Amino acid sequence: MTAWIPPRRIAPWALAILLVFLTGCAGFTRQPLRIPDDLTRVQSRTQDQVTVSAGLLTDGEARRHFGVDLGKREIQAAWIRVRNESGRGLWFIRNTVDPDFYSADEVTLMVQGDVPAAEADRLRQAMRDESIRVFLPPVTVSEGFLFLPKLEGGRFMDITLQGDAWNEGAPPGTGPLHPRELRFGLAIALPDGEFDYERLEPDHIYDGRPLPDLSAPQFRAALESLPCCTTDPTGVHSGDPLNLVLVGESTEVMYVLSRSGWAFTHRLGLTSIGREIAAALTGSPYLVAPVSNLYTFGRGHDLALQRARRTISQRNHLRLWLAPFRFEGRPVWVGQVSRDIGVKLTTKSPTLTTHVIDPEVDATREYLLHSLLAQRGVARFGFVGGSGAAPRDAPRLNLTDDPYFSDGMRLVMVLSAEPVPADALRNLMWERSGAPIAQGQSPAAAEHVRAVWP
């Protein structure tokens, strides 16, 4: 019989070995996830007898369900359910969600260090069994996971189903088949407590009072009379130009922008500033980095989004403020969009660093328009004066002394959550904007534009 050893006689090194041994021998545990009941961020859309629902698991939810840490490997688990009440089979085109999705076996290899070797096969089979199928039979409900590169703050999911539709009136199995594509766009937020959109409460910005609903002539006049630029907190010094106007509910704005590849941003704080400094020192990306506060209507931005690049010093970003009026019964957002092309030291920023903007701000304004047009998110667009012209040979300076030039036009876009066919797009025909790239060129550039016939 082995004598009992008091705990105080166990050496620390022996206890460490015992813990390692016990950990290595323990199997991984998985908790069932009652989806969608356990997910508060599920979005659903229905089209032609097909309903698609989707949600994103947080790192914690994924860890509890799969028994391994997907977040540590920058993997995001998207849950997808397709209720196919039609009489045709459907193929799930996973590449439209993300062309860099991971297979079940790929994920298993990436996380295999989290489980004992003896459990690897069980984990692999579980990952395979819970993956969403590529073929979705008619009159079935299919659900499962698609493993994606991790995006903070959420993502726009373009779920495309490709199927066959019988000729109308022809019995099944007869006549030629015609391909049929169904597309479901779902914008799914994944808050972590740090994003500025989490504090967005449009109904409270103006204390709940009703805002005037302007006619088209009144709307144009109101936009032309707005201040030219953002300001500092005092309202005395002018910053970047207010060169953007969006019309749409806050959910529509976030939906259309995220569908077009724009990401949400973190709020300025100790955590985000620390990440930003680390990214600047290492040259790594920070895809949801915060934007500095500029002021309009006496307050900092209500919402900000960005399209980040490979390093923290390069990105397109925009700030939006809810205007004190509406158009056609919908909210109006006044904004500023510019492109960051570098980082510099400055005493005019509380972090002693700031981004350097591309002086061709109109080119970035055009970039935003084109990114939304490409995804059919705009019903009407046009230009209106008000931000003040600044020629290339006499540029303005923003709050951190970066020069910029502009034709002084504001881009106005009436957004649509439903894709707008190209032939249904309309121009407001208010003002004509300049040609952005040509504004920054010298007369020597004219030699690159020639008549077709001499």
Secondary structure, DSSP 8 states (H G I E B T S, - for coil): ------GGGS-HHHHHHHHHHHHHHS--------TTTT-TT-EEEEETTEEEEEEE--HHHHHHHHSS-SGGGTEEEEEEEEEE-SSS-EEEEGGGT-TT-B-HHHHHHHHGGGS-GGGHHHHHHHHHHTB--SEE-TTEEEEEEEEEE--TEEEEEEEEEEEEEE-TT--TT-S-EEEEEEEEEEEEEE--S-BGGGG--HHHHTTT----EE-HHHHHHHHHTS-SEEE-TTS-SEEEE--EEEES-HHHHHHHHHHTT-EE-B-SSHHHHHHHHHHHHHT---TT------EETTEE-SEEEEEE-SSTT-EEEEEEEEEEEEETTEEEEEEEEEEEEEEEE-TTSTTSEEEEE-SBHHHHHHHHHHHHHHTT-EEEEEEEE-S--B-TTS-EE-TT--EEBB--EEEEEEE-SS---GGG-EE--S-----HHHHT--GGGGGG---S--
